[in-house]
Amino acid sequence: MIMCEKTEQFIAAARRYCEWAESNYRPDFKSTMQALELITELYLCGVRLSSEGKNMEYTNARFAKIREKFRGGCRGSLPFNCYSQLFNPIPVPPEKPITGTLHDDIFDIYRDVSRGLSLLDAGYRQHAVRTWIVNMQIHWGQHATSAIRVLHCYLSQEEGFM
């Protein structure tokens, strides 16, 4: 089966992102900029991805160890982790701010995207694409947009960003 260009672009972006998330990235400007670029690229490719296949149920057990490594800082670190955000920015006046964590954003994006890559690698292309689309709408898209915002805010205060 021939993959459409948008699907191929998403797959390439997903593999780059997962490879970076699994690496021991450093808490420096370069890694922070790389995080912003990769998450933004992945999000943009996800927006462009067309709907295919059916959604499937998955277990979280496979990712429990990886989550602990992210929380424990074994996978790498950026110059900060916690940040303030509005859970839903649409209501006016705004809701009470909550605390987000960049490690959680990076991991949750990784978990949802890598699940799709596992399905794809096992030959379930339509299920993979559908999983990426549904999970972007209900989960990893929220983490991506939060991470993009906080990374942009952090980097805009750093010399050499622009």
Secondary structure in CASP SS format (residue, H / E / C, confidence):
PFRMAT SS
TARGET T0000
AUTHOR 0000-0000-0000
METHOD secondary structure of the structure
MODEL  1
M C 1.00
I C 1.00
M C 1.00
C C 1.00
E H 1.00
K H 1.00
T H 1.00
E H 1.00
Q H 1.00
F H 1.00
I H 1.00
A H 1.00
A H 1.00
A H 1.00
R H 1.00
R H 1.00
Y H 1.00
C H 1.00
E H 1.00
W H 1.00
A H 1.00
E H 1.00
S C 1.00
N C 1.00
Y E 1.00
R C 1.00
P C 1.00
D C 1.00
F H 1.00
K H 1.00
S H 1.00
T H 1.00
M H 1.00
Q H 1.00
A H 1.00
L H 1.00
E H 1.00
L H 1.00
I H 1.00
T H 1.00
E H 1.00
L H 1.00
Y H 1.00
L H 1.00
C H 1.00
G H 1.00
V H 1.00
R H 1.00
L C 1.00
S C 1.00
S C 1.00
E C 1.00
G C 1.00
K C 1.00
N C 1.00
M C 1.00
E C 1.00
Y C 1.00
T C 1.00
N C 1.00
A H 1.00
R H 1.00
F H 1.00
A H 1.00
K H 1.00
I H 1.00
R H 1.00
E H 1.00
K H 1.00
F H 1.00
R H 1.00
G C 1.00
G C 1.00
C C 1.00
R C 1.00
G E 1.00
S C 1.00
L C 1.00
P C 1.00
F C 1.00
N C 1.00
C E 1.00
Y E 1.00
S E 1.00
Q E 1.00
L C 1.00
F C 1.00
N C 1.00
P C 1.00
I C 1.00
P C 1.00
V C 1.00
P C 1.00
P C 1.00
E C 1.00
K C 1.00
P C 1.00
I E 1.00
T E 1.00
G E 1.00
T E 1.00
L H 1.00
H H 1.00
D H 1.00
D H 1.00
I H 1.00
F H 1.00
D H 1.00
I H 1.00
Y H 1.00
R H 1.00
D H 1.00
V H 1.00
S H 1.00
R H 1.00
G H 1.00
L H 1.00
S H 1.00
L H 1.00
L H 1.00
D H 1.00
A C 1.00
G C 1.00
Y C 1.00
R H 1.00
Q H 1.00
H H 1.00
A H 1.00
V H 1.00
R H 1.00
T H 1.00
W H 1.00
I H 1.00
V H 1.00
N H 1.00
M H 1.00
Q H 1.00
I H 1.00
H H 1.00
W H 1.00
G H 1.00
Q H 1.00
H H 1.00
A H 1.00
T H 1.00
S H 1.00
A H 1.00
I H 1.00
R H 1.00
V H 1.00
L H 1.00
H H 1.00
C H 1.00
Y H 1.00
L H 1.00
S H 1.00
Q C 1.00
E C 1.00
E C 1.00
G C 1.00
F C 1.00
M C 1.00
END
